[in-house]
Amino acid sequence: MFRPKYPTAPMPTGAPVPYVFSPTAVQQAHAPSASACACHSAPAPVAAQPAAPARFTPGSLAVVVAGGTAAVLVVGTVLVSMLLAVTVTAASLAVCAVVLRSLLNNQHKHR
């Protein structure tokens, strides 16, 4: 009862088709020659000197500081506006809940 019964694969029907392998071309192995290589390649390039470290001028430093400040202000504005949207939504839901509660309480008192 608790032993699984595995299905047996059915026997194939019909005559089996034999697989015949016939190579189309035989490649001859290349025998290495004892003579020197006939190819003449250029020597490997010399590694380039590393670039000098970047030096900030007062103008470029001012641009970087202004760009960073602008990015912080934009991100801060977006986050504050999202927080304001959540606050307004929560306040409006609270007002709706208070109004519905007062309407339902008045309805129960009149019965």
N, C-alpha and C positions, 0 to 999 in steps of 0.2 A: 504494500500500500504506500509506503513512504519511499520506495525506490523509484527513481525516474526511469521512464522507458524512452530510450532514444530511438528515433526512427531510422530505419535502414534505407540506404540509398537504393533506388530501383536500378535494375540491370539495364544497360543501354540496349536499345533496339536497333536492328539493322546491322549491316556489315561495317566493321571499323575501316576507316580510310587510312591507309599507311602514309606516313610522312616521309618523303624522300628529299634529302638535302643534296643539292648539286652545286658545288662552288662554281661561280662564274669566272673568276680570275684568280690566279695565284700570284701573289707579289713576291718577288725575289728579295731576299735580305740584302741590304746594302753593306758591303764589306768596307770597313774603314781603311783608308789608305795611310801609308806610313809617311807620305809627303806632308808638307805644311799646308795649312788651310789656304784656299785660294781667295777667301774673302778678306778685304782690307777695310776694317771699320775704324772710325775716328776714335781717338782716345776718350776716356770718360771725362766729362766736364768737371772742372774744379768747383767745389761748393762756393756759393756766393757769400760774401761777407754779410753778417747780420746787420739789419738796418739800425740806425741810431735811434735811441729812445725818443719818443715824441716830447717836444718841449712846448709848453703852453705859453703863449704870449698873453699879455693882460687883456687884449681884445677877445681872444678865443676863450679865455677863462670867464670873462663876463658873459659871453654867449652861452657857455655851458651852464653857468649859474642861473641865468635868466630862463633857459629852457627847462631846467630842473624845477625851478620855482613855478613856472607855468604848468608843468605836468602835475605837480602836487596840488596846485589850486584847482585844476580841472577835475582831477580825481576826487578831491574833497568836495567840490560842488556836486558832483554826481552822487556821491554817497549821502550827502546831507539831503539832497532832493529825494532820494529813495527812502530815507528815514522819515522825511516829512510826509511822503505819500502813505507810508505804513501808519503813521500817527493819525493822519486825517481819516483813514479807513477805519482804524480802531475806534476813534471818537464817534464817527457816524454810526458804527455798529452799536456802540454803547447807548447812544441816544435812541436808536431804533428799539433796542431791548427795553429801555426804560418806558418808552411810549407803549409798546406792546404789553408790557407788564401792567401798566396802569389801566389800559383798556380791558385787559382780561380780569383784573381785580374788580373794576367797576361793574363788569358784566356779572361776576359771581355774587356781588353784594345785592344786586337788584332782583335776584331770584328768590 
